Amino acid sequence: MAGRSRPQAHSSSASTRRRERWLVVLGIVLHAVYMLSIFDIYFKSPIVHGMAPVPPRLSAPPAKRLVLPSPDGLRADKFFEPDERGRYRAPFLRGVIEEKGRWGVSHARPPTESRPGHVAIIAGFYEDPSAVTKGWKANPVEFDSVFYQSRHTISFGSPDIVPIFCSSLPHSTWGSYPHEYEDFATETLIADASFLDHWSFDQFEGLLNRSLDDVKLRQLLLQDKLVIFLHLLGCDSNGHAHRPYSSIYLNNVKVVDEIAERMYNLMESYFNDNGTAYVFTADHGMSDKGSHGDGHPSNTDTPLVAWGAGIRSPKFLAYTDKPDDGFRFVDDHRHDMPTPQNWALEGFERVDVNQADIAPLMATLVGLPCPLNSVGNLPSHYLKLSKSDEVEAVLANTKQILNQFLRKSEQKQSSSLYFKPFKPLVNYSSVLDRIEDLISARDYKTAMKYSEELRSMALAGLHYFQTYDWFMLMTTITLGYIGWMANLIIHVLQSYTTFPASLLKRTQVYPMNTSMKVYIGGCLFMGLSSIILLLEKSPPLYHAYVFMTIFLWTRIVQNYEFMKSAWRELFNMPFKYIMNLLISSVAALLILEFLVMSFFDRKLYTWCFLALGILASVCGAFSIEASPAVAIYTWLACWFLSVFTLMPAEIPENNNLVIFSGALIILIAMASRWATINTTTFWLYLNRANKQAPKSSKLFFVQVTLISVSSIMVCLTTSHRSQHKELHPLHQLINWCVAGFAMALPLFSPCSVLSRLTSIFLGFAPPFLLLSIGYEAVFYSAFALVLMGWIFLESANLYCSEGSNSSCHSSLADGPVYGYDERCLQLSDLRIPLLFMILFNVAFFGTGNFASIASFEISSVYRFITIFSPFLMTALLIFKLFIPYMLVICTFSAITKIVRVPRIGCYFLVILFSDVMTIHFFFLVQNTGSWMEIGNSISHFGIVSAQVVFVLLLFALTNIYTKDIEVSSWQLTSRKYM
């Protein structure tokens, strides 16, 4: 990082401080703006308006009305397989499959949740996941559905699903039970939630009964294009509460089958015209753990059974193993998967579909246009139509998807100065004409082939325009991050490293002239970009992304002379230095990539600290030539810490470990206390050899006493809770007082490095113990031991590098302490921000992370509050998670003082390294998968992006404890040798 000349003392000027304040503000704004970019890139609604519906040109609709019973959370395997006695759980629908209709598996696309699943079934498209952030019931963008196209829709079921499709639909009759029916605390729901399914059917049966005396209602029911939707929530609720292997869930499958049978008998007896089509399917399945959301087959595979008017009869086929044809459903399952033998359905043709394919199937059955935003392919194997009607139905489906493509193409072309069309569909009209000619010539087979090919190309075109701006946006954002990192590097080189005076002189030739030209050029480029974006009717945030990127690169160009001189200086350096620079850069990138991988598998830190323990001990014993005790200590401390990332992130309750940790903390403090009064040269060097004031001993005794009290209170409160006794207000008062008083005591501790850090360790121990429920309390001690090992190694390295001047050694005991100047950064100092980032991430993943806020063990805050208060409880949990961060930043601050490097310079290096990870996470954001996978990808990107603010705030907070830390006078007098 530095030049060949010896680094001189660094002093922060007023202009540098002003520039740094401006740089920090710029970093905060930049990261806030760029964080929003993922919603313009990855989470943009696929819905487009302005298309005309395309009704199928059928000789007559296959059915007059459609019934859609939808059992929420019904797994395909639990529906099709027999029970332990060999009897099938859905005998009625089993009979339908064998005698009346067609069947298959509907493949859902993650996230496998109720809203996306029902949107796919009823509207035919896969809703953008960000829609849920706008509210569960409210539709952020209105969309078409089979219900909207129907003449009338009747719907009963859950208040979380039915209103999504019916609340704004004028031609609908609907009802939902109160939210209290879904309260898992009620005895009825705990026992069996199948009563929710009976409620939906009973409401519809009551409606039919009322129509016998209500002429208008009867006329409404006798209309064609009628759609009836029953949402059956029982399986979902029972699956969550009792798991899908439970007898309650499996019995609910029988209940759903009974309701399907009663529905069929009721409809046939009421209408008696064979004009009703039935489609039975589910929105998602249920995992063995009683959850859903991800792409596991237990969640994505749901049953599909169709029968009645317009549905083909069963087709008998001898099963033959077919080769993989390369086709994949939306859940990535291959085509023609073998049917499990225990389903005993190998002889009946199985027709699997994507979940969105059900919407065009239902629309075609009652002669409706496919929903305008549907991306489903009509599964013609289910339909009993003439050849001409079948081709017309598929063609209508193709035109509906093609219309979406044309509308998106038209919108993009109208706002693009340079429009790039989707080339495979440039001549779409000639293909349509060809299909019409084939239909007229009654060549239905070829017409069907062309229609399906055109439909596939239209779907590809929709994806093309959905991602049309991706390249521009991702390039702009990536260039912005690179520009920001380049600005950080330039600032660090200019402010915190040393270069020959001639280099600095060369960079100051006509600086004002050059800066003015560069800024004028940048402003002109911004103005031109703004005009282009305005002409293209781009959203306001597009302007912000482009302006920010141009501004950053304008700043880089302004420093062109400095960079050119620095590059020239680099090439004039010895080959050894250049190789060290390359090796250090590659090592830093590998470490950062390791940190990225650790977000997905925290167990990697186990291997990391096993390796670090060996590396640190070898380095300490041979390279630094430190005391063997320091090398062995560091090795054991790293190996001790490596155990914790093998532990479960959901911490099991074990208060004995919390009490044991209190004793361990006291033992560590006593060992540290011994080190502070040790008279060997190394410890004198680390502690400034100040004579311990009497108040220091008293302070140590008070802190140890507070930890003992905390352990006693942990034992006492746990005992009360185990006996179902209410926590006494006095106990809560003691806990609050102990935690608050303990955190203030480190401010009164001695200012030597080891004494102050030990006091900080003791000060945060009581609140951490009182908020702990298990092994995380022991993690606190292990983490502190590693941080101390870092201090020892850095001090030993400095101690050994300064030689063995006896006069210096003898002056340690009595030498006064002065204020100090920071030295310039060197290439070897990169280890400090890199080690900081490793330890900072271990503090994050050592016992869990922020995801645990949503599912934390509430007993961890019982020692402070027992009345439910979500804000205070969350604040206490976050504070507990912050405590390890406080320790690592206090240690980092102490190390920058020991080795005399500028802390703010190291902060900028930390942000630089964080943004290397940010770019990686930017490309890893997911808009498909489970809510957890999507949410984690966003949170990973957000966490590393927010470090520019988060780390700075923690620096400011911990500065209260670390600003008074002083280092030995020998270090001061020896700085010139460094």
Secondary structure by P-SEA (a helix, b strand, c coil): ccccccccbbbbcaaaaaaaaaaaaaaaaaaaaaaacccccccccccccbbbbbccccccccccbbbbbbbcccccccccccccccccccaaaaaaaaccbbbbbbbbcccccaaaaaaaacccccccccccccccccccbbbbcccccccbbbbbcccccccccccccccccccccccccccccccccccccaaaaaaaaaaaaaaaaaaaccaaaaaaaaccbbbbbbbbaaaaaaaaacccccaaaaaaaaaaaaaaaaaaaaaaaacccccbbbbbbbccccccccccccccccccbbbbbbbccccccbbbbcccccccccccccccccccccccccccccccbbbbbcccaaaaaaaaaaccccccccccccccccccccaaaaaaaaaaaaaaaaaaaaaaaaaaaaccccccccccccaaaaaaaaaaaaaaacaaaaaaaaaaaaaaaaaaaaaaaaacaaaaaaaaaaaaaaaaaaaaaaaaaaccccccaaaaaaaacaaaaaaaaaaaaaaaaaaaaaaaaaaacccaaaaaaaaaaaaaaaaaaaaaaaaaaaaaaaaaccaaaaaaaaaaaaaaaaaaaaaaaaaaccaaaaaaaaaaaaaaaaaaaccccccaaaaaaaaaaaaaacccccccccccccaaaaaaaaaaaaaaaaaaaaaaacccaaaaaacccccccaaaaaaaaaaaaaaaaaaaaaaaaaaaaaacccccaaaaaaaaaaaaaaaaccccccccaaaaaaaaaaaaaaaaaaacccaaaaaaaaaaaaaaaaaaaaaaaaaaaacccaaaaaacccccccbbbbbbbccccaaaaaaaaaaaaaaacccccccccccccccccccccccccaaaaaaaaaaaaaaaaaaaaaaaaaaaaaacccaaaaaaaaaaaaaaaaaaaaaaccccccaaaaaaaaaaaaaaaacccaaaaaaaaaccccccbbbbaaaaaacccc
